């Protein structure tokens, strides 16, 4: 090494170490965000399965496939959407079932 650039190697090592630290922190953040999405998904699945929120099944059945952009994701969720759509209680369904109970 000459007079110029003698510290370049040390500075490059510092930069490399900092980039490694940044990547580790990004990975931690990605894992945290993924876990949050999984927990939120589990919460919503529970709400859907228990019909806990009025209109949530219908809203999900009507909008989930439009929300998804990848064809493979749409294929993956198609059966779920079909099942949700078939379990949505419409006003006429509930009216006719009450009529059957009374009649």
C-alpha positions in Angstrom: 0.0 0.0 0.0 1.2 3.5 -0.8 0.8 6.6 1.2 -2.7 7.1 -0.2 -5.5 4.6 0.6 -3.8 3.0 3.6 -6.9 3.4 5.7 -9.3 2.3 2.9 -9.2 -1.4 3.9 -10.1 -0.6 7.5 -12.9 1.7 6.4 -14.2 -0.9 4.0 -14.2 -3.5 6.8 -16.2 -1.1 9.0 -18.7 -0.6 6.2 -19.0 -4.3 5.7 -19.6 -4.9 9.4 -22.3 -2.1 9.5 -24.0 -3.6 6.4 -24.1 -7.0 8.2 -25.6 -5.4 11.3 -28.2 -3.6 9.1 -29.2 -6.8 7.4 -29.6 -8.6 10.7 -31.9 -5.8 12.0 -33.9 -6.0 8.7 -34.3 -9.7 9.2 -35.5 -9.2 12.8 -38.0 -6.6 11.6 -39.2 -8.9 8.8 -39.7 -11.7 11.2 -41.7 -9.4 13.5 -43.9 -8.2 10.7 -44.5 -11.7 9.5 -45.5 -12.8 13.0 -47.9 -9.9 13.3 -49.5 -10.9 10.0 -49.8 -14.5 11.1 -51.4 -13.5 14.4 -53.8 -11.1 12.7 -54.7 -13.8 10.2 -55.4 -16.3 13.0 -57.6 -13.7 14.7 -59.6 -13.1 11.5 -59.9 -16.8 10.8 -61.3 -17.3 14.3 -63.8 -14.4 13.7 -64.8 -15.9 10.4 -65.2 -19.4 11.8 -67.3 -18.2 14.7 -69.3 -15.7 12.7 -68.3 -13.2 15.3 -68.6 -10.0 13.2 -71.7 -9.4 11.3 -71.0 -9.0 7.6 -67.4 -10.1 7.8 -68.0 -13.4 6.0 -69.8 -11.7 3.2 -67.3 -8.9 2.9 -64.4 -11.5 2.8 -66.2 -13.7 0.3 -67.0 -10.6 -1.9 -63.5 -8.9 -1.8 -60.7 -11.3 -0.9 -60.0 -12.5 -4.5 -60.0 -8.9 -5.8 -57.5 -8.0 -3.1 -55.1 -10.7 -4.1 -52.9 -10.0 -7.1 -51.1 -13.2 -7.8 -52.9 -15.9 -9.7 -51.5 -18.6 -7.5 -52.7 -16.8 -4.4 -56.2 -16.5 -5.9 -56.2 -20.3 -6.7 -55.0 -21.0 -3.1 -57.9 -19.0 -1.6 -60.7 -19.9 -4.1 -62.0 -22.8 -2.0 -62.1 -20.7 1.1 -64.0 -17.9 -0.6 -66.4 -20.4 -2.0 -67.0 -21.9 1.4 -67.4 -18.5 3.0 -69.9 -17.5 0.3 -71.9 -20.6 0.9 -72.1 -20.0 4.6 -73.1 -16.4 4.4 -76.6 -16.0 5.8 -78.7 -13.7 3.7 -81.8 -11.9 4.9 -84.0 -14.2 2.8 -82.2 -17.3 4.1 -82.9 -16.2 7.7 -86.5 -15.1 6.9 -87.3 -18.5 5.2 -85.7 -20.5 8.1 -87.8 -18.5 10.6 -90.9 -19.1 8.5 -90.1 -22.8 8.5 -89.8 -22.9 12.2 -93.1 -21.0 12.7 -95.0 -22.8 10.0 
